[in-house]
Amino acid sequence: MQEKVPLWTKDFILICLANLLIFTSFYFLLPTLPVFVTSVLQGDESNVGYVVGVLSLTAVLVRPLSGYLLDAASRKKILLLALVAFSLAMGAYYFVTSLTLLFLLRFVHGLAWGFTTTGAGTIASDIVPPSRRGEGMGYYGLSNTLAMAVGPSLGLFILNKTNFSTLFTASFVIALAALLTILVIPYRQEPLGKPKGKLSFTSFFEPRVFSLSLVMFFTALVYGGIVSFIVLYGHNIGVGNPGIYFLIYALTLLLVRPLAGKSFDKNGPGKLMAIGFIAIALAFVVLFFARGELLFGASAVAMGIGFGIVHPTAMAMAINRVEPFRRGAANGTIFSAFDLGIGIGSIVLGIISEWIGLSYMYLVCAAIIIVPLVMFYLKDARARAAAEQG
């Protein structure tokens, strides 16, 4: 019997811890920034979608460049520089006094976010043993999930007890802690034997993961409706603490991700992804009918099951398709699609909600999720089956 390759090495534990700190700092602002926009900067609700969207859309601009640089240079150094910029951006919220300054800062923050998350994910994919990639990337993704469980609640707690200045200072300190964690990580990048040649389109994008990227784009498109509007919708349907959605969603992800990763490594993505897409669609249908805490919470559970399956499975499939020296480009391509989906989704779904209301907007999201489901089974599931038969 073949000995199981160890997963929980010092490198892996530290990169998961750094990612936890990065996302906790980021998620401090998820439920609190809309309040900052409307109560401090005197913006209206239409500004909220743009504030969320501009960060995701600017991250898209640098994902391809970050992927190329991560493949061409020292991944650890690139990540450290990105974390310096990310930390400074977090600290700069303290000085924002107008919507114009906030939009400019969100643009800069998005650039740093694109480099930081692509860099951390690429280093994690290097560290995880190939035979346990689905499981390992699932556990790595749990650090994002744990941050989502802790960050919004802790951010709201700090804001309720103190003020925005304290909240932004805390975000800055946690980002600095992530930087220090990366500094002490003993990860050493192996020589990757990357090919030389002129810069081209494929230097920045990985064509072999385009189909998966398109799947992730449409999945993220509907997720933009959760990130931007779930708190507002919760208030509309009589939920006392709509932030509970993120906590239930995150706790469900904590349970689902490891199981989904092990299932992927053992059985592949065929049946697994179908369950994921159906769960996401069901989450939006349940939201449409929700009129209080019970169905609101049930939707969060279904959403956690769906994203706990779809996101890490697609990421593991993407990494498995490319050589080690193309992991940065693959991660950059996938993350670009995901950020683009959230950015466009936040803006477009906001416009749709003005026409037909938030509840019917979520019903539209349930219909949209059919698109990536069909795309996956027409292209990616068949491609994997053909590869296994060959």
N, C-alpha and C positions, 0 to 999 in steps of 0.2 A: 504493500500500500504506500502510495506516494505521500511524503511528509508535507503538511500544509505550510505554505510560505507565510512567515509572520507579517501581519499587517500593522499592528500597533507599535511601530518603532518610535524612537525619540523624534525623528524628523516629522513623522506623520502626526504625532500628538501636537507638536509645536505649530505646524501649519494649520491644523484644525483650530487651535487656540487663537492664533493670529486672525484667522477668518472670522471666528466668533466675535472678537473684539471689533474688527472692521465693520461687521454688519450690525452689531449692537449700537455702535456710534451712529451709523447711518439710520437705523430704525428708531432712534430717539426722535427723529424729525418726521417720521411717517404720520403719526396722528396729531402732532403738535404744530407742524408748519401751516396747515390750513387755518388753524386758530390764529397763528401769528399774522397770516395774510389778512384775515377778516377783522380781527380785533385790534391789532397794533398798527398795521399799515393801511387800514381802512379800505382794503380791496373788497371785491364782491366774490360770490361763489364761482363765477365764470373764470376768475383768475386762478383758482385752485388747480384746475386741469392743466393749465399752461405751466404753472410752477412745477408740477409733477412731471409733465411731458418734456420740458426743456432739458432737464437733467438727463433723461433717458436718450433723447435725440442727440445731444452733444456727446454722450458716451459712445453712440454709434460711430461718430466721426473718427474716434481714435482707436476703436477696437481693432480694425485691420492693421494700423500702424503698430499698435502695442503687440499684436501677435507676431508681426514680422520681426520687431526688435527683440522679442523674447526668444525667437528662434535664432537670431543672428548674433546676440550678445549675451552677457551674463544675466540670467533670469533673476537672480537674487538682487543684483544691483539695480536693475530696472524696477523691481518691486519696491525696493527701499526708496528710490527717488520718487516713485508714484505715491508712496505713503507719506513722504514729507509734504508733497503738494496737497494730498488728501487731508492731512492734519491741519495745515494752514487754512484750507478752505473751511473746515469745521470751525476753527477759531474765528474766522472772519464774519460768521453770522452774528457775532456779538456786536458788530459795528454797522449792521444794516439798518437804514432809517427810511427807506422808500422802496416801492415796488420795482423801480428801475434798477436800483442797486441789487435787489434780491434776484432779479432775472439775470443780471450780469454774473453774480456769484454762483447761481445755479448752473450757468454755462461753464464756468471754471471748475466747479465741483464735479460736473459731469465728465469733463476731460480727465480729472484725477481718478474718478470712480471707474472709468473705462479701463485705464491702465492697471489700477489696483486689483480689481476683481479678476481680470484676465490673467494677470501675473500670478496671483495666489492659486487660481484654478489650474494653471499650467504646471506650476511646481508640484501641486498635489498629484496631478496625473503622472508626473515623473516618479514620485515617491511610491505610489501604490503598485504592488506587484501585478503584472498583467493577468495572472490567473484569478485574481481577486478584485479586478477593476470595478465591476458592477457594485460589489459589496463595499469596497473602499471609497468610491466616489459617492455612494449612498451615505456612508458615515460622514464623509467630508461635508456633504450637503446638510447634514444634521446641525452643523455649527451655524449655518445660515438660519436654519429652522429654530434652533434654540434662541438665537438672537431675536428672531421675530416674536418668540414667546415672551422674552424678557424686555426687549428694547422699547416697544410701544407702551407697555404698562409702566415701566420704570420712568420713561420720559414723561408720561402724563402725571405720575406721582410727583416727580421733581417739580413739574410746572404748577401743580395744584398746591404744593407746599411752599414754593419759592416764586421764581419768576423766569422769564425767558433768558436773562443773562446767565443765571445759574445753569439752566438747561444747556445752553450753547457751550459754556465752559466745561461741563461734564462730558459733552460729546467730544470736545477737543482733547481732553485728558485721556479718554478711552482710545481715541485714534492714536495718540502718542504711545500708549501701552502696546498697541498692535505693532507699531514701528519698532519698539524695543524687542518685542518677541521675535520678529523677523531677523533682527540684528544678531540674536544669540542662536538662531537655528543653525545646526551644523551641516545642513544640506550642501552637497557639492555637486555641481552640474557636471555630468559626464560629457566627454567629447562626443558630439553628435554626428560628425561627418557630413555636415550639411553641404549641399552642392553650391558651387560658385556660379555666378551668372548675372546678367543684367536684371535690374528691377522690372517687374512686370505685374500684371493684374494678379497672377497666381502667387506672387511674393507676399501679398497681403491677404488674399482670400484662398480658402481651400475648396476647390470644386467638388471634391468627393463628399463633402458634407452639406452641399447646397440643398439637397432634398430634405435633409433633417432640419436645416436652418429654416426652410420655408414652413415646415411643420411647427417649429418652435415660434416662428413669427405669429402665426394665427392663434396659437395657444396663448402667447403673451398678450395679443391684442385684447382678448376677453379679460385677461387678468388685470389689464389697465383699468377696467371698470370696477374691480374690487379695490385696488390700491387707492384710486382717486375718490370713489363715491360711496363706499360701504358704510362709512361713519355717518354721512348725511342721510343715506337710505335708512339706516338703523333708527335714527331720530324720527324720520318720517313715519315709520311703522310702529313706534311706541316702545322701542328697546331702550332701556334706561342707560346702559353702558355699551354702546356699539363697538367699542374697542375690544370687547370680549371675542368678537369674530376672529381677530388675529391670534388670540391666545388659543382658542379651540382649534383653529386651522393649524397652528404651529405644533400643538401637542399631538394632533393626528399625524402630521408629517413625521414627528419623532418616532412614532410607532411603525409607520408604513415604509419609510425609506430603507431601513436595513433589510426588511423582508423582501421589498421589491428588488433590491440589489442582489440578494442571494438567489432569488427566483430567476433574474436575468442571467446570472453566471451559470446557473444549472440548466435552464430550459429555454433561454432566449427570450426575445421581446414579443413573439407572436400574439399569444393570448393576453399577456400582461398589459400591453398598450391599449388593447380594446377595453379592458376594465378601467384603465385610467381615463380615457376619453369619455366613456359613458358616465363615469363618476363626476367629471367636470360639468358635463351637460346637465346631469341631474341636480347638481348644486345650484345652477342658475334657475332651473325650473322651480326648485323649492323656494328660492329667493323671491320669485314672482308671486308665489302664494303666501309668503310669510307675512304674518300680522302679529308679531310679538316674538318673545325670546325663543320659544321651542323650535319653530321651523328655521329661524335665523341661525341658531346653533347647529341644527341638522345640516344646513347648507354648508357651514364651515367644516363639518366633518367630511362631507362628500368632496368638498374642494380639496381638503388635505389628502384624502385618498387619491384623487385624480392627479394632483401635482406631485404627490409623493412617488407616483409611478412614472409619469410622463417625463418630467424634467431630468432626473438622474439617469433614466434608461436611455434617453436620446443623447445625453452627454457621453455616457459610456460607449454607445454605438459609434459616436463620432470619433472618439479617441482610438477605438479599436480599428478604425478604417485607415489610419495614417501612421507614417513612420514617426519615431521619437522626435526627429528634427522638424516635423510639421505640426506638432501638438499645439504650439503657440498660435499658428495660423488657424488651426481647426477650432480652438477655443475662441479666438477672436471672431471668427465667422459666425459661430453659434451664438455667442453673446451679443454680437451686433444685431442679429435677427431678433433676439429676445428683447433687447433694449428698444429697438425700432418698433416692435409690436406694442410694448408698454407705452412708449411715447405717443405713437399714433392713436392707440386705443384710448388713452386718457383724454385726448383732444376730440377725436371723432365721436366716441361714446358720450362725451359731455354734450356735444351738439345734438346727438340723437335724443338724449334724455330731455333736452329742452323742448323737443318736438312732441315726444310721446310719453314722457315721464320716466322716472327711474325704474319702476317695476317692469314696464314693457321693454325698456332698454336691456334689462337682464334677460328677458325672454329672447331678445335678438341675439344676445351672447350665446344662449343655449343652441340656437340655430347655427351660429358661426362656427362652433366647435366641431360641427360635422365636417367642415372643410379639411382641417388637418387630419382627422380620422381617415377620411377617404384617401387623402394624399399618401398617408403612411402605408396603407395597405395596398395601394396601387404601385408604389415604388419601393419603399424601404424594407417592408416585410418580405417582399418577393426577392429583392436583391440579397438579403441575408440568407433566405432559403436556398437560392441558387448557389451562393458561395459555399454553404454547408454541403450541398449535394456534390459540388465540384471538388 
